[in-house]
C-alpha cells in the first residue's frame, strides 16, 4: 500500500473504488487546454476550439484524431493537456492511439503513465503498445545509421548483412510474429508464356464484408464470364480491421472464399497496413496459400512473369533495406517487355492520405526509368496520375471499404471517389488499364504503348 500510494502521488493519480488508478482530474482541464490554442495555426486552432466546445464524446474523439494527424507536433501540447484531465474513455483512446505515433519525450512520458495507471485496461494496453513501438523505432535508428555508414563506405558485404537484420527489425517495430522462414522470397516463377497476351484483375482495400464489397465481387465475376481474367492481383488491406488471426479462422470463408473463389483464378496478394495490424496476420495470410485454391501470397514480397509482363509484388508497409536491394537487383535482371510493380501504398495520391514522402525518397528512384507502371491502393478511390520518369501511376482502392475524399489536382489524368476494380491487358506493343465501376460501367481507359 505504501508503494502504491507513492506511485499514485508521483503521477498525480487517484485510485478508483476497484483499486485501479485513473488520471487525476484538474479543476478546469478544458481551461488549461485552451491556453495552448494561441500557439496553433488558425485552421488547427478552429478544430481544437470545436473539440473543446463539443459535448458529444464520440464527436470529440473524432476531432482529436483529426487534429493529431493534421499536425502532431503543433497539436501535441494541446492534446496532452486534454488527455491529462479527460474522463471520457473514447476520447482518451483516440488521443493515445493517434498521438502515440508521434515520437517525443513528452508523449512517451504520458504513454508510460497511462500504461501503468489508466483505469481502463484496454487503454493501458494501447498506451503500452504505442510506447513499445516508439522505443523500437528509436532503437532501429541505430541500425539505419549503421546501414548508411556501410553504403557510404561501399561495403557491400556489410550492407547485405545489415539489410537482412533491418528486415527483422521491420517485424520487431510492428510487433508482428513473422518468422524468417516466411520472409524467404521465392525464385521468379511464370504463369503464362511471354509471347501470349494477358488480362489481369486488380483491386485493393476490400475485406470488410460489406454489401458494396459483395456487389464488387459479383461485378468482377460477371466481367470475368464475358472477358476471362488470367489471374488477379490485390493491392492490400485484404481484411479489416486487423487482418486475419490465423490461416484457419472462419472469417476466411466469409471474406475470401465465398467472395472470390467463384472466379476460379489465382489472386497474387500484397499486404496492406490493416493486414499488418494484428501480430499474427501477415503469417496467416502467407500460410493460407497452402489452404486455398485461389489465394496466393508466397512471401511478403516476390516477383513473377505472365505473358509480356513481369510483376513485382511489394510490401510497402516498411520498405526494408533488404527489400529495396532485392527490387533493385530483380529490375536489373528483368528482360520482360513490361515491368509492373504493385503494393499497397501509393507514391503519389490525390486522396485523403496524399503523397508518401517515404516512398518518394526510397522507392521512386529505383522505379523511375526502369519500371513502366506502379499500382497501389490505400486511398479509397480510383486514379491515374501523369507519368514521371517513364513510370505511370494508378490507384485502385475501391474494392469495398468506405470511400475517401479526393481533390481535383492538375497532375491527375483521372480521379473519382468510386467503388470498382481495374482491368489490365498487355501484349508486346501495348499495356491498357481500364477502371470499371461496380455497376459494370467503364469509368476510364488508358493505353501505354511501346
Phi, psi and omega per residue, in radians:
X1 nan -0.642 3.121
X2 -1.129 -0.746 3.127
X3 -1.095 -0.766 -3.133
X4 -1.094 -0.753 -3.131
X5 -1.090 -0.699 3.112
X6 -1.133 -0.723 -3.132
X7 -1.123 -0.714 3.141
X8 -1.121 -0.769 -3.124
X9 -1.138 -0.679 -3.089
X10 -1.209 -0.449 -3.113
X11 -1.802 0.033 -3.133
X12 1.156 0.731 -3.071
X13 -1.998 2.827 2.969
X14 -2.170 2.565 -3.132
X15 -1.505 2.590 3.130
X16 -1.570 3.102 -3.113
X17 -1.115 -0.497 -3.122
X18 -1.533 0.093 3.133
X19 1.550 -0.071 3.061
X20 -1.392 2.988 -3.077
X21 -2.109 2.364 3.109
X22 -2.185 2.742 -3.120
X23 -1.015 2.400 3.081
X24 -1.181 2.275 -3.128
X25 -1.475 2.270 3.059
X26 -1.236 2.853 3.094
X27 -1.050 -0.694 3.121
X28 -2.566 1.342 -3.058
X29 -1.081 -0.582 -3.131
X30 -1.214 -0.592 3.088
X31 -1.145 -0.676 3.089
X32 -1.118 -0.665 3.118
X33 -1.152 -0.650 -3.113
X34 -1.094 -0.459 -3.118
X35 -1.141 -0.292 3.141
X36 -1.622 -0.119 -3.046
X37 -1.133 -0.660 -3.032
X38 -1.107 -0.413 -3.116
X39 -1.475 -0.064 -3.072
X40 -1.676 2.675 3.070
X41 -1.151 2.664 -3.027
X42 -0.894 -0.815 -3.095
X43 -1.120 -0.736 3.139
X44 -1.221 -0.675 3.125
X45 -1.077 -0.684 -3.135
X46 -1.095 -0.737 3.118
X47 -1.186 -0.701 3.136
X48 -1.115 -0.714 3.095
X49 -1.100 -0.730 3.121
X50 -1.090 -0.644 3.118
X51 -1.125 -0.740 -3.140
X52 -1.177 -0.590 -3.114
X53 -1.437 -0.316 -3.074
X54 -1.245 2.381 3.138
X55 -1.639 -0.482 -3.084
X56 -1.399 2.154 -3.064
X57 -1.119 -0.704 3.139
X58 -1.107 -0.706 3.110
X59 -1.166 -0.675 3.098
X60 -1.115 -0.674 3.122
X61 -1.118 -0.729 3.118
X62 -1.107 -0.729 3.127
X63 -1.147 -0.671 3.109
X64 -1.060 -0.734 3.123
X65 -1.136 -0.783 3.133
X66 -1.074 -0.736 -3.136
X67 -1.130 -0.771 -3.103
X68 -1.095 -0.762 -3.090
X69 -1.393 -0.406 3.113
X70 -1.164 -0.720 -3.141
X71 -2.839 1.478 -3.050
X72 -1.050 -0.647 -3.122
X73 -1.180 -0.787 -3.089
X74 -1.270 -0.461 -3.090
X75 -1.711 -0.077 -2.992
X76 -1.036 -0.910 -3.080
X77 -1.088 -0.705 3.109
X78 -1.071 -0.863 -3.078
X79 -1.200 -0.617 3.087
X80 -1.154 -0.620 3.089
X81 -1.159 -0.712 3.066
X82 -1.085 -0.798 -3.075
X83 -1.051 -0.653 -3.040
X84 -1.085 -0.453 -3.120
X85 -2.154 0.336 -3.005
X86 -1.455 2.215 3.107
X87 -1.557 -0.591 -3.016
X88 -1.292 2.143 -3.117
X89 -1.039 -0.745 -3.065
X90 -1.132 -0.566 3.135
X91 -1.327 -0.734 3.088
X92 -1.037 -0.741 -3.139
X93 -1.096 -0.748 -3.111
X94 -1.111 -0.744 -3.107
X95 -1.206 -0.795 -3.135
X96 -1.133 -0.715 -3.119
X97 -1.100 -0.830 -3.044
X98 -1.453 -0.821 -3.131
X99 -1.217 -0.379 3.137
X100 -1.149 -0.201 3.056
X101 -1.458 -0.191 -3.066
X102 -1.638 2.006 -3.083
X103 -1.405 1.956 3.135
X104 -2.754 2.488 -3.122
X105 -0.991 -0.665 -3.131
X106 -1.179 -0.675 3.095
X107 -1.142 -0.769 -3.133
X108 -1.082 -0.680 3.120
X109 -1.066 -0.746 3.137
X110 -1.235 -0.655 3.092
X111 -1.060 -0.763 3.125
X112 -1.106 -0.713 -3.135
X113 -1.119 -0.818 -3.103
X114 -1.266 -0.540 3.063
X115 -1.087 -0.617 -3.080
X116 -1.532 -0.405 -2.904
X117 -2.281 -0.199 -3.058
X118 -1.135 2.420 -3.107
X119 -1.174 -0.449 3.130
X120 -1.597 2.029 -3.049
X121 -1.081 -0.645 -3.126
X122 -1.116 -0.636 3.103
X123 -1.239 -0.700 3.098
X124 -1.037 -0.736 -3.141
X125 -1.220 -0.641 3.081
X126 -1.100 -0.794 3.110
X127 -1.068 -0.700 3.121
X128 -1.102 -0.722 3.138
X129 -1.172 -0.744 3.101
X130 -1.115 -0.651 3.115
X131 -1.161 -0.752 3.100
X132 -1.031 -0.804 -3.106
X133 -1.082 -0.760 -3.133
X134 -1.078 -0.826 -3.094
X135 -1.189 -0.566 3.061
X136 -1.198 -0.651 3.059
X137 -1.035 -0.779 -3.120
X138 -1.132 -0.719 3.123
X139 -1.154 -0.690 3.118
X140 -1.093 -0.466 3.126
X141 -1.003 -0.605 3.107
X142 -1.125 -0.703 3.103
X143 -1.135 -0.711 -3.120
X144 -1.185 -0.579 3.045
X145 -1.159 -0.626 3.095
X146 -1.186 -0.636 3.079
X147 -1.095 -0.749 3.109
X148 -1.071 -0.678 3.098
X149 -1.106 -0.773 -3.135
X150 -1.134 -0.690 3.122
X151 -1.159 -0.755 3.139
X152 -1.110 -0.593 -3.131
X153 -1.462 -0.126 -3.108
X154 1.210 0.432 -3.107
X155 -1.530 1.577 -3.051
X156 -1.198 -0.601 3.126
X157 -1.128 -0.795 3.114
X158 -1.157 -0.681 -3.126
X159 -1.094 -0.729 3.137
X160 -1.108 -0.730 -3.138
X161 -1.189 -0.762 3.129
X162 -1.155 -0.591 3.134
X163 -1.098 -0.712 3.101
X164 -1.140 -0.682 3.099
X165 -1.165 -0.636 3.108
X166 -1.076 -0.667 3.132
X167 -1.136 -0.651 3.073
X168 -1.104 -0.658 -3.127
X169 -1.242 -0.395 3.024
X170 -1.017 -0.806 3.120
X171 -1.192 -0.688 -3.120
X172 -1.115 -0.723 3.131
X173 -1.090 -0.737 -3.091
X174 -1.458 -0.134 3.135
X175 1.203 0.523 -3.074
X176 -1.772 2.400 3.136
X177 -1.552 1.442 -3.126
X178 -2.138 1.646 -3.073
X179 -1.135 2.783 -3.054
X180 -1.028 -0.623 -3.074
X181 -1.206 -0.308 3.056
X182 -1.575 -0.098 3.109
X183 -1.713 0.046 -3.101
X184 -1.265 2.105 -3.121
X185 -1.389 2.200 -3.126
X186 -1.256 2.831 3.020
X187 -1.133 2.691 3.119
X188 -0.966 2.297 3.105
X189 -2.106 2.866 -3.041
X190 -2.152 2.424 3.138
X191 -1.830 -0.406 -3.077
X192 -2.791 2.492 -3.108
X193 -0.993 2.594 -3.016
X194 -1.074 -0.517 -3.063
X195 -1.426 -0.103 -3.092
X196 -1.712 2.449 3.086
X197 -1.252 2.804 3.139
X198 -2.326 2.728 3.001
X199 -2.289 2.183 -2.968
X200 -2.252 2.413 3.048
X201 -1.608 2.407 3.136
X202 -2.438 2.327 3.117
X203 -2.882 2.769 3.122
X204 -2.546 2.993 3.024
X205 1.042 1.138 -2.944
X206 -2.297 -0.487 -2.876
X207 -1.347 1.135 -3.138
X208 -1.976 -0.248 -3.116
X209 1.330 0.309 -3.088
X210 -1.393 2.901 3.098
X211 -1.127 -0.584 3.139
X212 -1.232 -0.569 3.049
X213 -1.138 -0.738 3.115
X214 -1.115 -0.673 3.099
X215 -1.123 -0.722 3.102
X216 -1.116 -0.760 3.117
X217 -1.089 -0.688 3.102
X218 -1.133 -0.663 3.108
X219 -1.169 -0.685 3.080
X220 -1.056 -0.751 3.141
X221 -1.130 -0.748 3.128
X222 -1.098 -0.750 3.106
X223 -1.095 -0.747 -3.115
X224 -1.075 -0.632 -3.134
X225 -1.190 -0.536 3.138
X226 -1.538 -0.679 -3.119
X227 -2.372 1.558 -2.945
X228 -1.057 2.411 3.014
X229 -1.469 2.560 3.012
X230 -1.383 -0.657 3.103
X231 -2.942 -3.075 -3.131
X232 -2.393 2.805 2.996
X233 -2.208 2.511 3.035
X234 -1.906 2.605 -3.027
X235 -1.906 0.481 3.015
X236 1.527 3.042 -2.910
X237 0.893 0.989 -3.117
X238 -1.266 -0.533 -3.070
X239 -2.521 2.187 3.104
X240 -1.789 2.777 -0.126
X241 -1.498 -0.303 -3.034
X242 -2.367 0.844 3.077
X243 1.131 -2.570 -3.124
X244 -2.051 2.372 -3.087
X245 -1.214 -0.627 -3.120
X246 -2.797 2.908 3.097
X247 -1.284 -0.076 -3.127
X248 -1.963 0.029 -3.102
X249 -1.115 2.574 -3.071
X250 -1.149 -0.355 -3.107
X251 -1.121 -0.401 3.099
X252 -1.007 -0.733 -3.105
X253 -1.107 -0.786 -3.083
X254 -1.263 -0.796 -2.983
X255 -1.615 -0.234 3.114
X256 -2.231 -1.108 -2.981
X257 -0.959 -0.897 -3.073
X258 -1.226 -0.470 -3.101
X259 -1.385 -0.824 -2.878
X260 -2.079 -0.302 3.069
X261 -1.021 -0.575 3.140
X262 -1.005 -0.397 3.123
X263 -1.230 -0.468 3.089
X264 1.233 0.399 3.098
X265 -2.095 2.926 3.107
X266 -1.608 2.472 -3.137
X267 -1.993 2.078 -3.117
X268 -1.691 1.861 -2.872
X269 -1.696 2.755 2.982
X270 -2.210 2.851 -3.095
X271 -1.617 2.342 2.995
X272 -1.782 3.117 -3.127
X273 -1.131 -0.586 3.096
X274 -1.239 -0.493 3.089
X275 -1.240 -0.336 3.090
X276 -1.641 -0.075 -2.941
X277 -1.201 -0.617 3.114
X278 -1.740 2.589 -2.973
X279 -1.101 -0.526 -3.080
X280 -1.771 -0.001 -2.989
X281 -1.147 -0.856 -3.140
X282 -0.992 -0.754 3.115
X283 -1.109 -0.689 -3.141
X284 -1.089 -0.731 -3.113
X285 -1.229 -0.612 3.072
X286 -1.169 -0.789 -3.068
X287 -1.240 -0.400 3.134
X288 -1.171 -0.295 3.070
X289 -0.937 -0.620 -3.106
X290 -1.378 -0.169 -3.052
X291 -1.921 -0.175 -2.985
X292 -2.052 2.497 3.037
X293 -1.353 -0.235 -3.032
X294 -2.115 -0.605 -3.049
X295 -1.344 2.270 3.124
X296 -2.387 2.077 2.995
X297 -2.563 1.522 -3.056
X298 -1.239 -0.356 -3.096
X299 -2.958 2.948 3.101
X300 -1.059 -0.524 3.024
X301 -2.523 2.575 -3.019
X302 -2.921 2.987 3.137
X303 -2.443 2.613 3.119
X304 -2.691 2.839 3.097
X305 -1.983 2.652 3.067
X306 -2.698 2.049 -3.062
X307 1.018 -2.354 -3.102
X308 -1.487 0.132 -3.008
X309 -1.998 2.402 2.880
X310 -1.839 2.224 -3.124
X311 -1.756 2.382 3.102
X312 -2.126 1.846 -3.131
X313 -1.572 2.139 -3.050
X314 -1.948 2.738 2.912
X315 -1.840 1.695 -3.034
X316 -1.514 0.002 3.107
X317 -1.067 -0.709 3.040
X318 -2.497 1.962 3.132
X319 -1.436 1.493 -3.127
X320 -1.109 2.731 3.107
X321 -1.046 -0.648 3.133
X322 -1.116 -0.727 3.136
X323 -1.162 -0.699 3.130
X324 -1.127 -0.741 3.103
X325 -1.110 -0.780 3.117
X326 -1.022 -0.832 -3.110
X327 -1.100 -0.759 3.123
X328 -1.016 -0.788 -3.119
X329 -1.200 -0.719 -3.119
X330 -1.190 -0.643 3.070
X331 -1.141 -0.668 3.110
X332 -1.104 -0.679 -3.088
X333 -1.337 -0.406 -2.982
X334 -1.192 2.331 3.047
X335 -1.982 0.222 -3.102
X336 -1.163 2.611 3.118
X337 -1.089 -0.728 3.140
X338 -2.154 2.483 3.083
X339 -2.133 1.987 -3.093
X340 -2.004 2.092 -3.134
X341 -1.867 2.383 3.123
X342 -2.484 2.568 3.131
X343 -2.852 -3.035 -3.039
X344 -1.424 -0.816 -2.978
X345 -1.563 2.304 3.093
X346 -1.307 2.632 3.004
X347 -1.313 -0.883 3.050
X348 -2.090 2.512 3.112
X349 -2.753 2.515 3.047
X350 -1.861 0.490 3.059
X351 -1.815 -2.892 -3.035
X352 -1.039 -0.705 -3.096
X353 -1.332 -0.527 3.102
X354 1.270 -2.847 -3.101
X355 -1.204 2.686 3.079
X356 -1.855 1.854 3.119
X357 -1.059 -0.601 -3.133
X358 -1.131 -0.784 -3.129
X359 -1.302 -0.560 3.065
X360 -1.072 -0.687 -3.125
X361 -1.328 -0.769 -2.960
X362 -1.705 -0.717 -3.016
X363 -1.635 -0.768 -3.041
X364 -0.967 -0.757 -3.138
X365 -1.073 -0.515 3.121
X366 -1.294 -0.546 -3.047
X367 -1.535 -0.611 -3.052
X368 -1.068 2.312 3.131
X369 1.355 0.021 -3.090
X370 -2.256 -0.878 3.088
X371 -1.567 2.738 -3.133
X372 -1.700 -0.629 -3.000
X373 -2.460 2.478 2.981
X374 -2.188 2.122 -3.140
X375 -1.889 2.430 3.137
X376 -2.592 2.985 3.020
X377 -2.168 -2.139 3.044
X378 1.286 -0.998 2.985
X379 -1.484 2.266 -2.960
X380 -1.512 1.261 3.070
X381 -2.781 -3.074 3.131
X382 -2.075 2.299 -3.066
X383 -2.737 2.538 2.877
X384 -2.128 2.293 -3.130
X385 -1.962 2.535 -3.129
X386 -0.935 2.490 -3.081
X387 -1.194 2.748 3.095
X388 -2.449 2.185 -3.135
X389 1.040 0.585 -3.131
X390 1.382 0.051 -3.103
X391 -1.792 2.172 3.140
X392 -1.708 2.454 -3.025
X393 -2.035 2.270 3.095
X394 -2.319 2.495 3.052
X395 -2.160 2.216 3.105
X396 -2.285 1.361 -3.065
X397 -1.926 0.482 -3.078
X398 -1.859 0.641 -3.018
X399 -1.336 -0.219 3.126
X400 2.775 -0.426 3.096
X401 -1.256 2.873 -3.091
X402 -1.031 2.541 -3.080
X403 -1.320 2.672 3.110
X404 -1.842 2.893 3.047
X405 -1.283 2.714 3.063
X406 -2.310 2.779 3.002
X407 -2.135 2.506 -3.136
X408 -1.441 1.847 -3.096
X409 -1.920 2.580 -3.118
X410 -1.040 -0.461 -3.094
X411 -1.360 -0.208 -3.098
X412 -1.406 2.117 3.000
X413 -1.259 -0.662 3.110
X414 -2.685 2.411 3.034
X415 -2.691 2.259 3.061
X416 -2.557 2.495 3.027
X417 -1.536 1.506 -3.050
X418 -2.427 2.628 2.959
X419 -1.452 2.566 3.136
X420 2.804 -2.778 -3.070
X421 -2.624 3.002 3.118
X422 -1.967 2.572 3.002
X423 -2.068 2.175 -3.137
X424 -1.953 2.183 3.079
X425 -2.143 2.408 -3.106
X426 -2.555 2.434 2.923
X427 -2.352 -2.859 -3.042
X428 -1.230 -0.331 -3.056
X429 -1.993 -0.296 -3.013
X430 -2.607 2.466 2.955
X431 -2.091 2.084 -3.026
X432 -2.025 2.390 3.134
X433 -2.132 2.271 3.075
X434 -2.125 2.351 2.973
X435 -1.663 2.193 -3.113
X436 -2.090 2.265 3.095
X437 -1.381 2.915 3.126
X438 -1.165 -0.252 3.064
X439 -1.551 0.126 3.107
X440 1.346 0.022 3.084
X441 -1.388 2.453 3.081
X442 -1.371 2.230 -3.104
X443 -1.643 -0.548 -3.038
X444 -2.891 2.631 3.090
X445 -2.478 2.425 -3.132
X446 -2.464 2.446 3.134
X447 -2.166 2.322 3.045
X448 -1.970 2.255 -3.058
X449 -2.035 2.657 3.029
X450 -2.279 nan nan
